[in-house]
Protein backbone atom coordinates (compact mmCIF):
# COMPACT_ATOMS: atom_id res chain seq x y z
CA UNK A 1 0.00 0.00 0.00
CA UNK A 2 1.31 3.43 -0.94
CA UNK A 3 0.77 6.76 0.82
CA UNK A 4 1.80 9.87 -1.12
CA UNK A 5 2.21 13.36 0.34
CA UNK A 6 2.55 16.05 -2.31
CA UNK A 7 3.19 19.77 -1.98
CA UNK A 8 1.21 20.78 -5.06
CA UNK A 9 1.73 24.56 -4.65
CA UNK A 10 -1.76 25.34 -5.82
CA UNK A 11 -4.71 23.17 -6.85
CA UNK A 12 -5.96 25.72 -9.39
CA UNK A 13 -3.03 25.20 -11.77
CA UNK A 14 -4.08 23.83 -15.18
CA UNK A 15 -1.73 20.85 -14.73
CA UNK A 16 -2.95 19.92 -11.22
CA UNK A 17 -5.63 17.38 -12.10
CA UNK A 18 -3.44 15.82 -14.79
CA UNK A 19 -0.65 15.32 -12.25
CA UNK A 20 -3.04 13.70 -9.75
CA UNK A 21 -4.30 11.33 -12.44
CA UNK A 22 -0.70 10.49 -13.35
CA UNK A 23 0.18 9.76 -9.71
CA UNK A 24 -2.80 7.48 -9.30
CA UNK A 25 -2.07 5.64 -12.53
CA UNK A 26 1.65 5.13 -11.82
CA UNK A 27 1.73 4.66 -8.03
CA UNK A 28 -1.76 3.57 -7.00
CA UNK A 29 -1.86 5.37 -3.62
CA UNK A 30 -4.44 4.25 -1.09
CA UNK A 31 -4.11 7.68 0.55
CA UNK A 32 -3.06 10.95 -1.09
CA UNK A 33 -2.26 14.04 0.98
CA UNK A 34 -2.06 17.42 -0.77
CA UNK A 35 -0.37 20.39 0.88
CA UNK A 36 -0.39 24.07 -0.03
CA UNK A 37 -3.48 23.73 -2.21
CA UNK A 38 -4.23 27.44 -1.76
CA UNK A 39 -7.92 26.63 -2.18
CA UNK A 40 -10.68 26.28 0.40
CA UNK A 41 -14.42 26.30 0.82
CA UNK A 42 -16.81 25.39 -1.98
CA UNK A 43 -14.12 25.61 -4.66
CA UNK A 44 -12.07 22.98 -2.82
CA UNK A 45 -15.09 20.67 -2.67
CA UNK A 46 -15.65 21.12 -6.42
CA UNK A 47 -12.08 20.15 -7.25
CA UNK A 48 -12.10 17.20 -4.84
CA UNK A 49 -15.20 15.89 -6.58
CA UNK A 50 -13.26 15.67 -9.85
CA UNK A 51 -10.35 13.63 -8.44
CA UNK A 52 -10.17 9.79 -8.51
CA UNK A 53 -10.94 9.25 -4.81
CA UNK A 54 -14.33 8.74 -3.20
CA UNK A 55 -13.60 10.36 0.18
CA UNK A 56 -11.72 13.43 1.38
CA UNK A 57 -11.02 15.76 4.27
CA UNK A 58 -9.87 19.31 3.63
CA UNK A 59 -8.69 22.19 5.78
CA UNK A 60 -9.15 25.71 4.49
CA UNK A 61 -6.33 28.02 3.57
CA UNK A 62 -4.74 30.60 5.85
CA UNK A 63 -5.44 33.71 3.81
CA UNK A 64 -4.01 32.94 0.37
CA UNK A 65 -1.62 30.26 1.60
CA UNK A 66 -1.84 26.79 3.10
CA UNK A 67 -4.62 24.33 2.46
CA UNK A 68 -4.33 20.69 3.52
CA UNK A 69 -6.31 17.89 1.86
CA UNK A 70 -6.41 14.15 2.53
CA UNK A 71 -7.99 11.81 -0.03
CA UNK A 72 -8.62 8.06 0.01
CA UNK A 73 -10.73 5.28 -1.48
CA UNK A 74 -13.10 3.56 0.92
CA UNK A 75 -12.65 0.11 -0.64
CA UNK A 76 -9.02 0.13 0.59
CA UNK A 77 -9.00 2.05 3.87
CA UNK A 78 -11.54 3.23 6.41
CA UNK A 79 -10.69 6.69 7.74
CA UNK A 80 -12.11 8.12 10.95
CA UNK A 81 -11.56 11.84 11.46
CA UNK A 82 -10.50 12.80 15.00
CA UNK A 83 -9.62 16.50 14.85
CA UNK A 84 -8.11 19.09 12.55
CA UNK A 85 -6.82 22.64 12.27
CA UNK A 86 -5.29 24.64 9.43
CA UNK A 87 -1.95 22.95 10.25
CA UNK A 88 -2.96 19.33 10.88
CA UNK A 89 -5.41 16.51 10.21
CA UNK A 90 -5.68 13.67 12.75
CA UNK A 91 -7.31 10.41 11.69
CA UNK A 92 -7.53 6.72 12.51
CA UNK A 93 -6.77 4.42 9.58
CA UNK A 94 -8.27 0.93 9.30
CA UNK A 95 -6.82 -1.08 6.42
CA UNK A 96 -9.51 -3.16 4.75
CA UNK A 97 -9.18 -6.96 4.90
CA UNK A 98 -6.69 -6.72 7.75
CA UNK A 99 -6.52 -6.01 11.47
CA UNK A 100 -4.27 -3.00 10.95
CA UNK A 101 -5.52 0.13 12.71
CA UNK A 102 -3.35 3.17 13.45
CA UNK A 103 -3.22 6.91 13.95
CA UNK A 104 -2.28 9.01 10.94
CA UNK A 105 -1.48 12.70 11.41
CA UNK A 106 -0.61 14.87 8.42
CA UNK A 107 1.02 18.24 8.99
CA UNK A 108 1.53 21.41 7.01
CA UNK A 109 3.15 23.61 9.63
CA UNK A 110 2.87 27.37 9.55
CA UNK A 111 5.97 29.41 8.64
CA UNK A 112 5.20 31.48 11.75
CA UNK A 113 6.98 30.27 14.87
CA UNK A 114 4.14 31.15 17.27
CA UNK A 115 1.68 29.07 15.24
CA UNK A 116 4.08 26.14 15.10
CA UNK A 117 4.17 26.24 18.92
CA UNK A 118 0.41 25.67 18.87
CA UNK A 119 0.94 22.70 16.54
CA UNK A 120 3.56 21.16 18.86
CA UNK A 121 1.18 21.56 21.82
CA UNK A 122 -1.63 19.88 19.86
CA UNK A 123 0.61 16.93 19.01
CA UNK A 124 1.69 16.61 22.64
CA UNK A 125 -1.94 16.50 23.75
CA UNK A 126 -2.75 13.82 21.20
CA UNK A 127 0.13 11.72 22.52
CA UNK A 128 -1.40 11.93 26.00
CA UNK A 129 -4.83 10.82 24.76
CA UNK A 130 -3.90 7.87 22.55
CA UNK A 131 -1.65 4.84 22.82
CA UNK A 132 -1.78 3.47 19.27
CA UNK A 133 0.60 2.88 16.39
CA UNK A 134 1.09 6.36 14.96
CA UNK A 135 2.40 7.99 11.77
CA UNK A 136 3.25 11.69 11.77
CA UNK A 137 4.18 13.08 8.37
CA UNK A 138 4.29 16.21 6.25
CA UNK A 139 5.98 19.61 6.06
CA UNK A 140 7.09 20.71 9.54
CA UNK A 141 8.70 23.99 8.42
CA UNK A 142 11.44 23.48 11.03
CA UNK A 143 14.92 21.97 10.55
CA UNK A 144 15.95 19.68 13.40
CA UNK A 145 19.74 19.85 13.09
CA UNK A 146 22.43 22.11 11.64
CA UNK A 147 22.89 19.57 8.86
CA UNK A 148 19.25 20.10 7.88
CA UNK A 149 20.05 23.53 6.44
CA UNK A 150 22.44 24.97 3.89
CA UNK A 151 22.86 28.72 3.50
CA UNK A 152 20.99 31.61 5.13
CA UNK A 153 20.72 32.04 8.88
CA UNK A 154 21.86 29.26 11.15
CA UNK A 155 19.25 26.85 12.51
CA UNK A 156 17.65 28.29 15.66
CA UNK A 157 18.61 26.06 18.58
CA UNK A 158 15.62 27.14 20.66
CA UNK A 159 13.11 26.51 17.87
CA UNK A 160 14.60 23.17 16.88
CA UNK A 161 14.64 22.05 20.53
CA UNK A 162 10.90 22.73 20.80
CA UNK A 163 10.35 20.56 17.75
CA UNK A 164 12.62 17.83 19.12
CA UNK A 165 10.89 17.93 22.52
CA UNK A 166 7.55 17.44 20.76
CA UNK A 167 8.88 14.43 18.84
CA UNK A 168 10.29 12.96 22.07
CA UNK A 169 6.97 13.43 23.87
CA UNK A 170 5.19 11.72 20.97
CA UNK A 171 7.82 8.92 21.02
CA UNK A 172 8.59 9.46 17.35
CA UNK A 173 11.46 8.11 15.26
CA UNK A 174 12.58 8.68 11.68
CA UNK A 175 12.44 5.42 9.72
CA UNK A 176 15.04 6.64 7.24
CA UNK A 177 14.50 7.49 3.59
CA UNK A 178 15.87 7.35 0.08
CA UNK A 179 16.26 10.38 -2.13
CA UNK A 180 17.87 13.82 -1.76
CA UNK A 181 18.66 15.16 1.73
CA UNK A 182 17.18 18.64 1.32
CA UNK A 183 13.45 18.91 0.65
CA UNK A 184 13.07 22.66 0.09
CA UNK A 185 15.11 25.27 -1.76
CA UNK A 186 14.74 28.94 -2.57
CA UNK A 187 16.15 28.14 -6.06
CA UNK A 188 18.64 31.04 -5.96
CA UNK A 189 22.17 31.18 -7.33
CA UNK A 190 24.82 29.60 -5.11
CA UNK A 191 25.71 32.87 -3.36
CA UNK A 192 22.15 33.25 -2.06
CA UNK A 193 21.07 29.59 -2.13
CA UNK A 194 19.17 28.21 0.87
CA UNK A 195 18.18 24.55 1.21
CA UNK A 196 16.41 22.83 4.10
CA UNK A 197 15.21 19.42 5.17
CA UNK A 198 11.74 20.15 6.56
CA UNK A 199 9.57 17.37 5.10
CA UNK A 200 9.56 14.26 7.28
CA UNK A 201 7.89 10.91 7.95
CA UNK A 202 7.96 9.87 11.61
CA UNK A 203 6.54 6.77 13.32
CA UNK A 204 6.32 5.51 16.89
CA UNK A 205 7.78 2.10 17.90
CA UNK A 206 4.46 0.25 17.85
CA UNK A 207 3.79 1.37 14.27
CA UNK A 208 7.31 0.31 13.31
CA UNK A 209 6.61 -3.15 14.72
CA UNK A 210 3.36 -3.28 12.76
CA UNK A 211 5.13 -2.45 9.47
CA UNK A 212 8.81 -3.33 9.93
CA UNK A 213 9.51 -3.20 6.17
CA UNK A 214 7.92 0.19 5.53
CA UNK A 215 10.03 2.46 3.34
CA UNK A 216 10.04 6.20 2.71
CA UNK A 217 11.14 7.90 -0.48
CA UNK A 218 11.52 11.61 -0.96
CA UNK A 219 11.89 13.01 -4.44
CA UNK A 220 10.17 13.61 -7.74
CA UNK A 221 7.31 11.37 -8.79
CA UNK A 222 7.26 13.71 -11.74
CA UNK A 223 9.66 16.50 -12.54
CA UNK A 224 9.94 19.47 -10.18
CA UNK A 225 7.23 18.31 -7.78
CA UNK A 226 8.08 17.76 -4.12
CA UNK A 227 6.55 14.73 -2.44
CA UNK A 228 6.99 12.04 0.16
CA UNK A 229 6.03 8.50 -0.77
CA UNK A 230 5.73 5.76 1.84
CA UNK A 231 5.39 2.11 0.91
CA UNK A 232 3.76 -0.11 3.52
CA UNK A 233 4.84 -3.61 2.58
CA UNK A 234 2.62 -6.58 3.24
CA UNK A 235 -0.77 -4.86 3.08
N, C-alpha and C positions, 0 to 999 in steps of 0.2 A: 504494500500500500504506500502510495506517495502522498506527501503533504508539500505543497508549494506555497512559499511566501514571496510575493512580488511587490516591489515598490514601483508602481506603474506611472507615477508622476503625472496623474491626470487621466480620469476615465472618459473625458470628453474628446480626447484626441481621435482623429479619424482611424488610426491604426489600432486603437485599443481592443475593440471586439475581435479583430482579426488575430491579434496576438493571443487573446484568451483562447480562441478556437484552436490555434496552433499548439498552445500548451496542452490543452486537453487531448488533442489528437496524438501528440508525440509522447506525453508523459503520464496520461491517464490519472490525474490526481483525484483522490477521494475527497480531499479538502483543499481549497484554494483560498489564501488570504491575500487581500489587496490593500496596500498601504498608500497613503498620499493620493487618494482618488480625487480630492478637491471637489467632490460633489456630495450633496446631501439632500435630504427631504424627498419630495415626490420625484425629482429628476433621477435620484439614485435608485429609487424603486423601479422606475421605467427601464433603466439600463440593466439592472439586475434581472428583470423579467426577460431580457433578450439573451442572457448568457446560458450556457449548457449545464446548469445546475438547478435542482428543483427546490432548494431551500437556501436562505441567506439571513445573516444578521448584518446590520450596518450602523456605524456610528457617524454622526454628522461631522462636518468640517468645523474647524476653529477659524472663523472668519473665512478667508479664501485659501486656507491651507489645511492639511490633515485629511481626515476621512479614512476610516478603517472598516473594511468589509470582510466577512467570512462566508464562504460559499461551500456547499456540500450536496451530495446526492443521497437521498434517504434510503436507497436500496443497499448502500454500502456502510453508512455510519448513522447512528442516532445521536443527535446533538441536543443537549439540554442547556439552555442559557441560564447562567447564574447571576451575573451582574456585568455592567459595562459602564465605561465613561468614554470621553473623547480619546483617551490614551490607551484603553485596554478593553478586551472582551474576554470574559471568563466563562468557560463552558465545561460540561462533562461529556466525554466522547464514549459511546458504546459501539464497538465494532460488530457489525452484523455477523451472524454465524460463528461467534466466538464468545468467550467469557471476558474479553478485554474491556475494561472500563477505566478511564483515567481523566484527570483534569487537563485541560488545554487552555492556556492563557496566551493570547496574542497581544503584542505591544507595539504601539507607535508613539514613542515618548516625545514629549514636547521639547523643543529647543530651549525653552525657558527653564532655568534651574529650579525656581520655586515650584513650578508645576511638576517637574520630575520628582521633587520631594514628596508631593502628594501621591504620585504613582508608587514610589517605594513604600510609603505607609500603607497603601491599599494592598500591595503584595504581601507585606508583613502580616496584615490582618487576615488575609486569605490563608496564609500558612498556619495561623493559630486555629482556624475554623475547620480545616480539612486535613486528613491524614491519608492521602491517596497517591498513587503514581501521578506524576505531574510533569507536564512539558510547559516551558516558558520560552517563548520565541518571538523574534521581531527586531525592530529598530529601537535600540535603547538610548540613542543619542548621547552616549557617555562612554568614552574609552576607559578601560579598567587599568591599564598599565602604560608606562612610558612607551613601550614597544608598540602600543596600539595607535600611535600617532606619529606622522612624519610631517615636519614643517609647522609653521604658525606658532602660537603660544604653547608652552609646555602643558602637559596634562595636569589638571588641578588635583592635588593630592586629596584635599578635603572632599571634593565632589566625587572622585573615584572611590574614596573610602565609604561614602554613604551608599553608593551602588554595591560595593563589595559586601558591606554589612547586610544589605537587603538580601543578596544572594545567599549569604551564610545563614541568615534567619530562615530562608525558604529551603535550605539544605540542597542548593542547586550545584550541579557540576556541568562542565562543558564536555560533551562527548567527543570532541575533536571534529575535524572537517577536512575536506579536500577543496582545492581551489585557491585563489589569491588571498593573501593575508588581509589587505585593506579592502574595506567594503564601501567606502565613500571617498570621493575626491572632488576638489573644487575645479579640476580640469584646467588649471593655470599652467603657465610655463614654469620650468624647474625653479626659478628664483622665487616664485610666489606660490609654488605647489603645496597643497595641504592634502594629506590622506589620513583616513582614520578607519579603525576597525570598530564599528558600532552596531553591526547586525550580528545577532547571536542566536544560538539554539541551546538552551539549558534543559537539563532533566534532573529529577531527584533520584536517589538510589533505587527506590522501589520501581520506578518506571524503567530504569536501566536493567533491572533484573527481569522485568516483563518483556523487554525487547533488547536482549544483549547484542544483537547483530545490527541494530539500527545505525544508519550512516547519514551524515550531513554533507551536503555539497553546496558551496557558495560559488556563484559565477554567472555565466550568461547562458540561459536556456535559448535565447536568441540574442543577436548582437545588441550590445549597449544597454541591456536591461538588467538591473540588479535584482537578484532573487536568492532565496534560500530554499533548497530542496532537501527534504528528509525522506529517506526510504526506510520503511518499517518492514523488515524481512519477516516472513513467516505468516503474514496475515493478508 
